[in-house]
Amino acid sequence: MKLFKQALILLLCCSLVLSTAQAESFGPTGQSNEQAPAPPVQHSPQELQQLVAPIALYPDALVAQVLAASTYPTEIVEADRWMQSHSKLEGEELAKEVDKQPWDPSVKALTQFPSVLENMDKNLSWTSSLGDAYANQQQDVTDAVQSMRQQAHKAGHLNTNEQEKVTTQGNTIVIEPANPEVVYVPAYDPWLVYGAPIVAYPGWYPEPGIFLAGVGIGFGIGFGVGFFGGYGWGWHHWGCDWHGHRVIYNHNTYISHSRTIINRNNFSHNNFNHGNAFHESRPGSGRPGFHGSSAPHFQPGTRSGAFSGFDHGGNVRGFSSRGRSSFGGGSRGGGFHGGGGGRHH
């Protein structure tokens, strides 16, 4: 009798365990503590025009480099700091050392235009917002660039001159260097040059050399692209496909693999063709390209809020005059020439 009771108790226990397991199996499944990524912020056309205003009048290849590099804000910081600490490097020597760095090809390409790189570092909140917008609204961003070019052209400030060639292809305006081997970075006030004034981006810092007070466009010294031409990230590897609404790198759609840009989980859902990802270092170097981003190294006096909600404060620090345009001639050569009508400022 005692053995029978023990067997009955064991049977009841097994039944209870089995029932509990079955009840749990019919309960909620696949739950996770991880939250779904927040939907990307959608900028209005006016907000996008404000974001692209500082670069919309750059030559197409430089626009491509800036849009791509803006998705790597931490590398922008690192590259500009590196350039400041290697200010004596120039020409082929600079190109060789840049090629060794673990930055995205777009960031490497911008080292040829130190004032542009420095502007992106100083206005880091704007840079991060631009990268976020390009990652999530690629077509809208490229359309905004064309819209701003149309406005500048109608205002009489965007025309072919000795420094650049401006051509119209249907509703598209293409900007190229007048001399394929020499690139001039236009200097202008992005809040005045387009005719009707634009509200300045919050906390915007006007970078000397690429900011020109007034309503016109100026040009300083030209940058020869020959020293960088033999590298896979050099000038001639970049362009904009305005009809396809994309940045072109090495004849393929540029793919950003940044891990720092806001809404980065949405990269694969915004017309990015991963099959064409083509990041590389110098051809024949045998070194793979760098995909991703490394931790930012901020110097005292900088503000890193751009990586935690965009404080719109930019960052504040000293700057060097290396690579700057000259406003009246100078040791670097080249005066400051007015764009459009060829006027001299």
C-alpha positions as CSV (number, residue, x, y, z in Angstrom):
1,M,0.0,0.0,0.0
2,K,2.9,2.3,0.9
3,L,4.5,1.6,-2.5
4,F,1.3,2.4,-4.3
5,K,1.0,5.8,-2.6
6,Q,4.6,6.6,-3.5
7,A,4.0,5.7,-7.1
8,L,0.8,7.8,-7.2
9,I,2.6,10.8,-5.8
10,L,5.4,10.5,-8.4
11,L,2.8,10.2,-11.2
12,L,1.0,13.4,-9.9
13,C,4.3,15.3,-9.8
14,C,5.2,14.3,-13.3
15,S,1.7,15.4,-14.5
16,L,2.1,18.8,-12.9
17,V,5.5,19.3,-14.4
18,L,4.2,18.3,-17.9
19,S,1.2,20.6,-17.6
20,T,3.4,23.6,-16.5
21,A,5.7,23.0,-19.5
22,Q,2.7,22.9,-21.9
23,A,1.2,26.1,-20.5
24,E,4.5,27.9,-21.0
25,S,4.8,26.6,-24.5
26,F,1.5,28.3,-25.4
27,G,2.5,31.6,-23.7
28,P,4.2,34.5,-25.4
29,T,7.3,33.5,-27.3
30,G,10.2,35.3,-28.9
31,Q,10.1,38.1,-26.4
32,S,13.4,40.1,-26.1
33,N,14.6,42.9,-23.9
34,E,16.0,44.5,-26.9
35,Q,14.0,47.5,-28.2
36,A,13.4,47.9,-31.9
37,P,15.5,50.7,-33.4
38,A,13.9,54.1,-33.5
39,P,12.5,55.1,-36.9
40,P,14.8,57.5,-38.7
41,V,14.1,61.2,-38.4
42,Q,12.6,62.5,-41.6
43,H,13.9,66.0,-42.5
44,S,11.7,68.4,-44.4
45,P,12.9,69.8,-47.7
46,Q,13.7,73.1,-46.0
47,E,15.8,71.4,-43.3
48,L,17.7,69.4,-46.0
49,Q,18.4,72.5,-47.9
50,Q,19.8,74.1,-44.8
51,L,22.0,71.0,-44.3
52,V,23.4,70.9,-47.8
53,A,23.7,74.7,-48.2
54,P,27.4,74.8,-47.1
55,I,28.5,72.2,-49.7
56,A,25.9,72.3,-52.6
57,L,28.2,74.6,-54.7
58,Y,31.2,72.4,-54.4
59,P,32.4,70.4,-57.5
60,D,30.4,67.1,-57.8
61,A,33.3,64.8,-56.7
62,L,33.9,66.9,-53.6
63,V,30.2,66.8,-52.8
64,A,30.4,63.0,-53.1
65,Q,33.4,62.9,-50.7
66,V,31.7,65.1,-48.1
67,L,28.4,63.2,-48.1
68,A,30.2,59.9,-47.8
69,A,32.6,61.1,-45.1
70,S,29.8,62.8,-43.1
71,T,28.6,59.3,-42.2
72,Y,31.9,58.8,-40.3
73,P,31.9,61.7,-37.9
74,T,34.4,60.1,-35.5
75,E,36.9,59.6,-38.3
76,I,36.5,63.2,-39.4
77,V,37.6,64.2,-35.9
78,E,40.5,61.8,-35.9
79,A,41.6,62.8,-39.4
80,D,41.5,66.5,-38.7
81,R,43.5,66.1,-35.4
82,W,46.0,63.9,-37.4
83,M,46.3,66.6,-40.0
84,Q,47.0,69.3,-37.4
85,S,49.7,67.2,-35.8
86,H,51.3,66.4,-39.2
87,S,51.1,69.9,-40.6
88,K,54.5,69.7,-42.3
89,L,53.5,66.9,-44.6
90,E,52.7,67.9,-48.1
91,G,52.3,66.4,-51.6
92,E,53.4,62.8,-52.1
93,E,54.7,62.5,-48.6
94,L,51.3,63.4,-47.2
95,A,49.5,61.1,-49.6
96,K,51.6,58.1,-48.5
97,E,51.0,58.7,-44.8
98,V,47.3,59.3,-45.3
99,D,47.1,56.0,-47.2
100,K,48.4,54.2,-44.1
101,Q,45.6,55.4,-41.9
102,P,42.6,53.2,-41.0
103,W,40.0,55.7,-42.2
104,D,37.2,55.3,-44.7
105,P,38.3,56.2,-48.3
106,S,36.0,59.3,-48.2
107,V,37.8,60.6,-45.1
108,K,41.2,60.0,-46.7
109,A,40.1,61.8,-49.8
110,L,39.2,64.9,-47.8
111,T,42.7,65.3,-46.4
112,Q,43.5,66.8,-49.8
113,F,41.2,69.7,-48.8
114,P,42.2,70.5,-45.2
115,S,39.9,73.5,-44.9
116,V,36.9,71.3,-45.8
117,L,37.9,68.6,-43.4
118,E,38.5,71.2,-40.6
119,N,35.1,72.8,-41.3
120,M,33.4,69.4,-40.9
121,D,35.3,68.8,-37.6
122,K,34.5,72.3,-36.2
123,N,30.8,71.9,-37.2
124,L,30.5,68.4,-36.0
125,S,26.8,68.6,-35.1
126,W,26.1,69.7,-38.7
127,T,28.4,67.0,-40.1
128,S,26.6,64.2,-38.1
129,S,23.2,65.5,-39.1
130,L,24.2,65.6,-42.7
131,G,25.5,62.0,-42.5
132,D,22.3,60.9,-40.8
133,A,20.2,62.6,-43.5
134,Y,22.2,61.1,-46.3
135,A,22.0,57.6,-44.8
136,N,18.2,57.8,-44.4
137,Q,17.0,60.2,-47.1
138,Q,19.5,59.7,-49.9
139,Q,17.3,60.8,-52.7
140,D,16.0,63.8,-50.8
141,V,19.5,65.0,-50.0
142,T,20.7,64.8,-53.6
143,D,17.6,66.6,-54.7
144,A,18.2,69.3,-52.1
145,V,21.7,69.8,-53.5
146,Q,20.3,70.3,-57.0
147,S,17.6,72.7,-55.7
148,M,20.2,74.9,-54.0
149,R,22.3,75.0,-57.2
150,Q,19.3,76.1,-59.1
151,Q,18.7,78.9,-56.7
152,A,22.3,80.0,-56.8
153,H,22.2,80.0,-60.6
154,K,19.1,82.0,-60.7
155,A,20.6,84.5,-58.3
156,G,23.5,84.9,-60.7
157,H,26.1,83.4,-58.4
158,L,26.8,80.1,-60.1
159,N,28.4,80.3,-63.6
160,T,31.3,78.9,-65.4
161,N,34.6,80.7,-64.7
162,E,38.4,80.2,-64.7
163,Q,38.1,77.9,-61.7
164,E,35.2,75.6,-62.5
165,K,32.8,74.6,-65.3
166,V,29.1,74.7,-64.6
167,T,26.8,72.9,-67.1
168,T,23.1,72.2,-67.2
169,Q,21.8,68.8,-68.2
170,G,18.0,69.1,-68.2
171,N,17.1,70.0,-64.7
172,T,20.5,68.9,-63.4
173,I,23.4,71.3,-62.8
174,V,26.9,69.7,-62.9
175,I,29.9,71.4,-61.4
176,E,33.4,70.3,-62.5
177,P,36.9,71.8,-62.2
178,A,37.8,73.8,-65.3
179,N,41.2,72.1,-65.2
180,P,40.7,68.4,-64.4
181,E,44.0,68.3,-62.4
182,V,43.4,71.4,-60.3
183,V,40.4,71.7,-57.9
184,Y,39.3,75.0,-56.4
185,V,37.1,74.9,-53.3
186,P,34.5,77.7,-53.6
187,A,34.2,80.0,-50.6
188,Y,30.8,81.6,-49.9
189,D,28.3,82.4,-47.2
190,P,25.9,79.5,-47.3
191,W,23.2,81.5,-45.7
192,L,23.3,84.4,-48.3
193,V,24.6,83.1,-51.6
194,Y,21.3,81.4,-52.7
195,G,19.3,84.7,-53.1
196,A,16.7,84.7,-50.3
197,P,18.5,84.4,-46.9
198,I,18.6,80.9,-45.3
199,V,18.4,80.4,-41.5
200,A,21.9,79.5,-40.4
201,Y,22.4,76.0,-39.0
202,P,22.4,76.3,-35.1
203,G,25.9,76.9,-33.8
204,W,27.5,77.2,-37.2
205,Y,31.1,78.2,-37.2
206,P,32.3,80.0,-40.3
207,E,35.6,78.4,-41.3
208,P,38.2,80.9,-42.7
209,G,39.2,80.0,-46.2
210,I,35.9,78.5,-47.3
211,F,33.6,81.1,-45.8
212,L,33.3,84.4,-47.7
213,A,31.2,87.2,-46.3
214,G,28.7,88.6,-48.7
215,V,26.5,87.2,-51.4
216,G,29.0,86.1,-54.0
217,I,31.4,83.1,-54.5
218,G,35.1,83.4,-54.2
219,F,38.0,81.1,-55.0
220,G,41.4,80.9,-53.3
221,I,44.3,78.6,-54.2
222,G,43.8,75.5,-56.3
223,F,44.7,72.0,-55.1
224,G,46.6,69.8,-57.5
225,V,45.2,66.3,-57.4
226,G,48.2,64.6,-59.0
227,F,49.8,63.5,-55.8
228,F,46.6,61.7,-54.7
229,G,45.8,60.3,-58.1
230,G,47.5,57.0,-57.7
231,Y,45.5,56.0,-54.7
232,G,42.2,54.1,-54.7
233,W,40.6,56.9,-52.7
234,G,41.9,59.8,-54.8
235,W,39.9,62.5,-56.6
236,H,39.1,60.8,-59.8
237,H,37.4,57.8,-58.0
238,W,34.5,59.9,-56.8
239,G,31.4,61.4,-58.4
240,C,27.6,62.0,-58.1
241,D,25.0,60.2,-60.1
242,W,22.3,62.8,-59.9
243,H,19.7,60.8,-61.8
244,G,20.3,57.7,-59.7
245,H,20.5,59.8,-56.5
246,R,23.7,58.3,-55.3
247,V,27.4,58.9,-54.6
248,I,29.7,57.0,-56.9
249,Y,32.9,55.5,-55.7
250,N,35.1,53.5,-58.1
251,H,32.2,53.3,-60.6
252,N,29.9,51.7,-58.0
253,T,27.4,52.9,-55.5
254,Y,29.2,54.1,-52.4
255,I,28.3,52.0,-49.3
256,S,28.8,53.4,-45.8
257,H,29.6,50.9,-43.1
258,S,29.7,53.5,-40.3
259,R,28.8,52.2,-36.9
260,T,28.6,55.7,-35.3
261,I,26.0,57.5,-37.4
262,I,22.5,57.8,-35.9
263,N,19.9,55.4,-37.3
264,R,22.8,53.2,-38.6
265,N,20.5,50.1,-38.5
266,N,18.5,51.6,-41.3
267,F,21.4,51.7,-43.8
268,S,20.3,48.5,-45.5
269,H,16.8,49.8,-46.1
270,N,17.6,53.0,-48.1
271,N,18.6,51.9,-51.6
272,F,22.1,50.8,-50.6
273,N,23.2,48.1,-52.9
274,H,25.4,46.0,-50.7
275,G,26.6,43.9,-53.6
276,N,28.5,46.9,-54.9
277,A,30.3,47.7,-51.7
278,F,33.8,48.6,-52.8
279,H,36.0,50.1,-50.1
280,E,39.7,49.6,-50.7
281,S,43.1,51.1,-50.1
282,R,45.7,51.8,-52.7
283,P,45.4,49.4,-55.6
284,G,48.0,46.7,-55.3
285,S,48.8,47.5,-51.6
286,G,47.4,44.2,-50.4
287,R,45.7,45.9,-47.5
288,P,42.0,45.6,-47.1
289,G,39.9,48.7,-46.7
290,F,38.6,49.7,-43.3
291,H,34.9,49.2,-42.7
292,G,33.6,50.7,-39.6
293,S,34.6,53.4,-37.2
294,S,36.9,53.8,-34.3
295,A,36.4,55.6,-31.0
296,P,36.5,59.4,-31.1
297,H,39.5,61.1,-29.5
298,F,38.4,64.5,-28.5
299,Q,40.8,67.2,-27.4
300,P,40.2,69.5,-24.5
301,G,37.9,72.3,-25.5
302,T,35.8,70.2,-28.0
303,R,32.2,69.3,-27.6
304,S,31.1,65.8,-28.4
305,G,27.4,66.3,-28.1
306,A,27.0,65.5,-31.8
307,F,27.2,61.8,-30.9
308,S,24.5,62.0,-28.2
309,G,21.5,63.9,-29.6
310,F,23.3,66.7,-31.4
311,D,23.8,69.7,-29.1
312,H,24.1,71.9,-32.2
313,G,27.1,73.6,-30.6
314,G,29.7,72.5,-33.0
315,N,33.1,72.4,-31.2
316,V,35.5,75.1,-30.3
317,R,39.3,74.9,-30.6
318,G,42.2,76.5,-32.3
319,F,42.9,76.0,-36.0
320,S,45.9,76.1,-38.3
321,S,46.2,78.0,-41.5
322,R,47.4,75.0,-43.5
323,G,45.7,74.5,-46.8
324,R,43.7,77.7,-46.5
325,S,42.8,79.9,-49.3
326,S,44.4,83.3,-49.4
327,F,42.4,86.5,-49.3
328,G,45.0,88.7,-50.9
329,G,47.8,86.5,-52.1
330,G,50.2,85.3,-49.4
331,S,52.8,82.6,-48.9
332,R,50.6,79.9,-50.2
333,G,50.0,81.8,-53.4
334,G,46.8,82.8,-55.2
335,G,44.5,85.7,-54.5
336,F,40.8,85.5,-53.8
337,H,38.8,85.8,-57.0
338,G,35.1,86.4,-57.3
339,G,33.0,83.6,-59.0
340,G,30.3,83.9,-61.5
341,G,31.3,87.0,-63.4
342,G,35.0,86.7,-62.7
343,R,35.0,89.7,-60.4
344,H,38.0,90.2,-58.1
345,H,37.4,90.7,-54.4
